């Protein structure tokens, strides 16, 4: 595959590597939620109520591993933990927020197309 004049193989393709990780529904929902500011685990769970605790934990780890969020532990009893977007995570908002707007604008048309398609199956 050629991207920007550079040749990539499946093993080093930025589209597969970056978009494969950031393209999941939980990842984008979580980054969008954190765009409002730092949040604790329980606040993220309330913001995204249909995510399981296990998936929330895994998504937070993945986002931290890729550098989109940081995790701060405060020495309280019990310890409290905040998650916040890093500079990299905030830079992703320049791509994500227009996509969120586009989704809201076209949601009705997409649902209608799905219903029409499903009616023919």
Beta strands, then each sheet from edge to edge (+ up, - down):
strand 1: 2-3
strand 2: 6-7
strand 3: 39-40
strand 4: 69-74
strand 5: 80-85
sheet 1: 1+ 2-
sheet 2: 3+ 5- 4+
end
